[in-house]
Amino acid sequence: MSEVVAPAPFYWEAILVALGAVPGAWLRLRVVNHFEPVVPHKHWGTFFVNVSAAFFLGLFSGLHTLQLKACSGVDGTAPLMLIVGVGFFGSLSTFSTFVVELLNTLQSRQFLQFVGLMVFSLVIGLLAAAAGYQLGLSHG
């Protein structure tokens, strides 16, 4: 008789992240393409998606932190955090697209827009994540 060996935890973690990443990337594509005809530059659609993802990832992380505190001894890499936090919100927001759009803005010599996009994305993204996190923690 042959023994069935369960896959190593890394494989399960990778599968869980992938399950969340596919709908996150699809939603990002849909939202950015939806905003493209409405906003003057495509990077503002990416900005909206990244800030929204930062808020909801912060919210989800705050709620996850509450769960970990309530259930001491629970592993911090819970399957739901891998699917939703890392997979879905990680692929919904996209640093690489943000950086390429920043570079394109800089190369097109739109310096004011470059600085505005860079500063607004970082500052508002951090504020959105912090607000989401605090909101998540306040529901405990």
Phi and psi restraints in degrees (value plus and minus 20) as a CYANA .aco file:
   2 SER   PHI    -115.2   -75.2
   2 SER   PSI     125.2   165.2
   3 GLU   PHI    -109.1   -69.1
   3 GLU   PSI     117.3   157.3
   4 VAL   PHI    -106.5   -66.5
   4 VAL   PSI     103.8   143.8
   5 VAL   PHI    -123.7   -83.7
   5 VAL   PSI     105.9   145.9
   6 ALA   PHI     -90.1   -50.1
   6 ALA   PSI     122.9   162.9
   7 PRO   PHI     -81.3   -41.3
   7 PRO   PSI     132.5   172.5
   8 ALA   PHI     -81.0   -41.0
   8 ALA   PSI     132.6   172.6
   9 PRO   PHI     -74.3   -34.3
   9 PRO   PSI     -52.9   -12.9
  10 PHE   PHI     -79.9   -39.9
  10 PHE   PSI     -60.2   -20.2
  11 TYR   PHI     -83.3   -43.3
  11 TYR   PSI     -61.9   -21.9
  12 TRP   PHI     -86.1   -46.1
  12 TRP   PSI     -59.8   -19.8
  13 GLU   PHI     -82.7   -42.7
  13 GLU   PSI     -63.3   -23.3
  14 ALA   PHI     -83.5   -43.5
  14 ALA   PSI     -59.8   -19.8
  15 ILE   PHI     -85.4   -45.4
  15 ILE   PSI     -62.7   -22.7
  16 LEU   PHI     -83.5   -43.5
  16 LEU   PSI     -63.3   -23.3
  17 VAL   PHI     -82.3   -42.3
  17 VAL   PSI     -63.5   -23.5
  18 ALA   PHI     -82.5   -42.5
  18 ALA   PSI     -58.9   -18.9
  19 LEU   PHI     -82.0   -42.0
  19 LEU   PSI     -54.1   -14.1
  20 GLY   PHI    -103.0   -63.0
  20 GLY   PSI     -50.7   -10.7
  21 ALA   PHI     -89.0   -49.0
  21 ALA   PSI     -56.9   -16.9
  22 VAL   PHI     -81.8   -41.8
  22 VAL   PSI     -72.7   -32.7
  23 PRO   PHI     -86.7   -46.7
  23 PRO   PSI     -50.4   -10.4
  24 GLY   PHI     -84.8   -44.8
  24 GLY   PSI     -65.6   -25.6
  25 ALA   PHI     -87.0   -47.0
  25 ALA   PSI     -59.6   -19.6
  26 TRP   PHI     -82.5   -42.5
  26 TRP   PSI     -64.6   -24.6
  27 LEU   PHI     -84.1   -44.1
  27 LEU   PSI     -61.0   -21.0
  28 ARG   PHI     -78.7   -38.7
  28 ARG   PSI     -67.2   -27.2
  29 LEU   PHI     -78.9   -38.9
  29 LEU   PSI     -65.3   -25.3
  30 ARG   PHI     -83.7   -43.7
  30 ARG   PSI     -65.6   -25.6
  31 VAL   PHI     -88.3   -48.3
  31 VAL   PSI     -66.6   -26.6
  32 VAL   PHI     -81.8   -41.8
  32 VAL   PSI     -63.0   -23.0
  33 ASN   PHI     -87.6   -47.6
  33 ASN   PSI     -51.6   -11.6
  34 HIS   PHI     -86.6   -46.6
  34 HIS   PSI     -60.8   -20.8
  35 PHE   PHI     -99.1   -59.1
  35 PHE   PSI     -39.6     0.4
  36 GLU   PHI     -73.3   -33.3
  36 GLU   PSI     -65.1   -25.1
  37 PRO   PHI     -93.4   -53.4
  37 PRO   PSI     -35.6     4.4
  38 VAL   PHI    -112.5   -72.5
  38 VAL   PSI     -54.5   -14.5
  39 VAL   PHI    -118.1   -78.1
  39 VAL   PSI     132.4   172.4
  40 PRO   PHI     -86.6   -46.6
  40 PRO   PSI     -48.3    -8.3
  41 HIS   PHI    -157.3  -117.3
  41 HIS   PSI     123.7   163.7
  42 LYS   PHI     -78.3   -38.3
  42 LYS   PSI     -50.3   -10.3
  43 HIS   PHI     -85.1   -45.1
  43 HIS   PSI     -39.2     0.8
  44 TRP   PHI     -94.2   -54.2
  44 TRP   PSI     -47.9    -7.9
  45 GLY   PHI     -86.8   -46.8
  45 GLY   PSI     -61.8   -21.8
  46 THR   PHI     -83.9   -43.9
  46 THR   PSI     -60.1   -20.1
  47 PHE   PHI     -77.4   -37.4
  47 PHE   PSI     -69.2   -29.2
  48 PHE   PHI     -78.8   -38.8
  48 PHE   PSI     -66.6   -26.6
  49 VAL   PHI     -83.8   -43.8
  49 VAL   PSI     -64.2   -24.2
  50 ASN   PHI     -84.7   -44.7
  50 ASN   PSI     -62.0   -22.0
  51 VAL   PHI     -87.6   -47.6
  51 VAL   PSI     -61.7   -21.7
  52 SER   PHI     -82.3   -42.3
  52 SER   PSI     -64.2   -24.2
  53 ALA   PHI     -83.7   -43.7
  53 ALA   PSI     -58.8   -18.8
  54 ALA   PHI     -81.7   -41.7
  54 ALA   PSI     -63.7   -23.7
  55 PHE   PHI     -81.9   -41.9
  55 PHE   PSI     -71.1   -31.1
  56 PHE   PHI     -90.9   -50.9
  56 PHE   PSI     -51.1   -11.1
  57 LEU   PHI     -88.1   -48.1
  57 LEU   PSI     -59.5   -19.5
  58 GLY   PHI     -80.8   -40.8
  58 GLY   PSI     -65.1   -25.1
  59 LEU   PHI     -80.5   -40.5
  59 LEU   PSI     -68.1   -28.1
  60 PHE   PHI     -82.8   -42.8
  60 PHE   PSI     -60.3   -20.3
  61 SER   PHI     -85.4   -45.4
  61 SER   PSI     -60.0   -20.0
  62 GLY   PHI     -82.5   -42.5
  62 GLY   PSI     -64.7   -24.7
  63 LEU   PHI     -84.3   -44.3
  63 LEU   PSI     -58.8   -18.8
  64 HIS   PHI     -85.2   -45.2
  64 HIS   PSI     -59.7   -19.7
  65 THR   PHI     -81.3   -41.3
  65 THR   PSI     -62.3   -22.3
  66 LEU   PHI     -80.6   -40.6
  66 LEU   PSI     -61.5   -21.5
  67 GLN   PHI     -82.8   -42.8
  67 GLN   PSI     -62.8   -22.8
  68 LEU   PHI     -84.1   -44.1
  68 LEU   PSI     -58.2   -18.2
  69 LYS   PHI     -87.8   -47.8
  69 LYS   PSI     -57.0   -17.0
  70 ALA   PHI     -92.7   -52.7
  70 ALA   PSI     -50.8   -10.8
  71 CYS   PHI    -137.7   -97.7
  71 CYS   PSI      53.0    93.0
  72 SER   PHI     -77.1   -37.1
  72 SER   PSI     121.0   161.0
  73 GLY   PHI      72.9   112.9
  73 GLY   PSI     -23.6    16.4
  74 VAL   PHI     -97.3   -57.3
  74 VAL   PSI     118.5   158.5
  75 ASP   PHI     -84.3   -44.3
  75 ASP   PSI     113.3   153.3
  76 GLY   PHI     -88.5   -48.5
  76 GLY   PSI     -35.0     5.0
  77 THR   PHI    -118.4   -78.4
  77 THR   PSI      31.4    71.4
  78 ALA   PHI     -78.1   -38.1
  78 ALA   PSI     125.6   165.6
  79 PRO   PHI     -74.4   -34.4
  79 PRO   PSI     -59.1   -19.1
  80 LEU   PHI     -84.8   -44.8
  80 LEU   PSI     -57.3   -17.3
  81 MET   PHI     -85.9   -45.9
  81 MET   PSI     -57.6   -17.6
  82 LEU   PHI     -87.4   -47.4
  82 LEU   PSI     -63.5   -23.5
  83 ILE   PHI     -90.4   -50.4
  83 ILE   PSI     -73.5   -33.5
  84 VAL   PHI    -104.2   -64.2
  84 VAL   PSI     -71.7   -31.7
  85 GLY   PHI     -89.4   -49.4
  85 GLY   PSI     -76.8   -36.8
  86 VAL   PHI     -98.8   -58.8
  86 VAL   PSI     -69.2   -29.2
  87 GLY   PHI     -91.8   -51.8
  87 GLY   PSI     -84.7   -44.7
  88 PHE   PHI     -86.0   -46.0
  88 PHE   PSI     -78.2   -38.2
  89 PHE   PHI     -91.7   -51.7
  89 PHE   PSI     -48.5    -8.5
  90 GLY   PHI     -85.8   -45.8
  90 GLY   PSI     -55.3   -15.3
  91 SER   PHI    -112.0   -72.0
  91 SER   PSI     -39.3     0.7
  92 LEU   PHI     -86.9   -46.9
  92 LEU   PSI     -66.4   -26.4
  93 SER   PHI    -108.9   -68.9
  93 SER   PSI     134.0   174.0
  94 THR   PHI    -167.3  -127.3
  94 THR   PSI      92.6   132.6
  95 PHE   PHI     -90.6   -50.6
  95 PHE   PSI     -59.0   -19.0
  96 SER   PHI     -84.9   -44.9
  96 SER   PSI     -62.1   -22.1
  97 THR   PHI     -84.3   -44.3
  97 THR   PSI     -61.7   -21.7
  98 PHE   PHI     -77.1   -37.1
  98 PHE   PSI     -66.5   -26.5
  99 VAL   PHI     -88.2   -48.2
  99 VAL   PSI     -61.6   -21.6
 100 VAL   PHI     -84.9   -44.9
 100 VAL   PSI     -60.6   -20.6
 101 GLU   PHI     -87.5   -47.5
 101 GLU   PSI     -55.3   -15.3
 102 LEU   PHI     -81.7   -41.7
 102 LEU   PSI     -66.6   -26.6
 103 LEU   PHI     -80.8   -40.8
 103 LEU   PSI     -64.0   -24.0
 104 ASN   PHI     -81.9   -41.9
 104 ASN   PSI     -59.3   -19.3
 105 THR   PHI     -85.1   -45.1
 105 THR   PSI     -61.7   -21.7
 106 LEU   PHI     -85.3   -45.3
 106 LEU   PSI     -64.4   -24.4
 107 GLN   PHI     -85.8   -45.8
 107 GLN   PSI     -47.8    -7.8
 108 SER   PHI    -105.9   -65.9
 108 SER   PSI     -10.7    29.3
 109 ARG   PHI      42.2    82.2
 109 ARG   PSI      11.9    51.9
 110 GLN   PHI    -117.9   -77.9
 110 GLN   PSI      52.0    92.0
 111 PHE   PHI     -83.8   -43.8
 111 PHE   PSI     -62.0   -22.0
 112 LEU   PHI     -84.7   -44.7
 112 LEU   PSI     -62.6   -22.6
 113 GLN   PHI     -86.5   -46.5
 113 GLN   PSI     -58.0   -18.0
 114 PHE   PHI     -78.5   -38.5
 114 PHE   PSI     -71.4   -31.4
 115 VAL   PHI     -84.7   -44.7
 115 VAL   PSI     -63.5   -23.5
 116 GLY   PHI     -81.0   -41.0
 116 GLY   PSI     -66.8   -26.8
 117 LEU   PHI     -82.4   -42.4
 117 LEU   PSI     -63.9   -23.9
 118 MET   PHI     -83.4   -43.4
 118 MET   PSI     -71.5   -31.5
 119 VAL   PHI     -87.3   -47.3
 119 VAL   PSI     -68.3   -28.3
 120 PHE   PHI     -80.5   -40.5
 120 PHE   PSI     -62.3   -22.3
 121 SER   PHI     -82.2   -42.2
 121 SER   PSI     -65.8   -25.8
 122 LEU   PHI     -91.8   -51.8
 122 LEU   PSI     -69.8   -29.8
 123 VAL   PHI     -88.2   -48.2
 123 VAL   PSI     -70.6   -30.6
 124 ILE   PHI     -88.3   -48.3
 124 ILE   PSI     -55.2   -15.2
 125 GLY   PHI     -81.6   -41.6
 125 GLY   PSI     -65.1   -25.1
 126 LEU   PHI     -84.4   -44.4
 126 LEU   PSI     -63.0   -23.0
 127 LEU   PHI     -83.8   -43.8
 127 LEU   PSI     -59.9   -19.9
 128 ALA   PHI     -85.5   -45.5
 128 ALA   PSI     -63.3   -23.3
 129 ALA   PHI     -83.8   -43.8
 129 ALA   PSI     -62.6   -22.6
 130 ALA   PHI     -85.0   -45.0
 130 ALA   PSI     -62.1   -22.1
 131 ALA   PHI     -83.2   -43.2
 131 ALA   PSI     -63.9   -23.9
 132 GLY   PHI     -82.2   -42.2
 132 GLY   PSI     -63.3   -23.3
 133 TYR   PHI     -82.5   -42.5
 133 TYR   PSI     -67.0   -27.0
 134 GLN   PHI     -83.8   -43.8
 134 GLN   PSI     -58.8   -18.8
 135 LEU   PHI     -83.1   -43.1
 135 LEU   PSI     -61.6   -21.6
 136 GLY   PHI     -82.6   -42.6
 136 GLY   PSI     -63.0   -23.0
 137 LEU   PHI     -87.0   -47.0
 137 LEU   PSI     -50.7   -10.7
 138 SER   PHI     -94.5   -54.5
 138 SER   PSI     -29.5    10.5
 139 HIS   PHI    -112.9   -72.9
 139 HIS   PSI       2.5    42.5
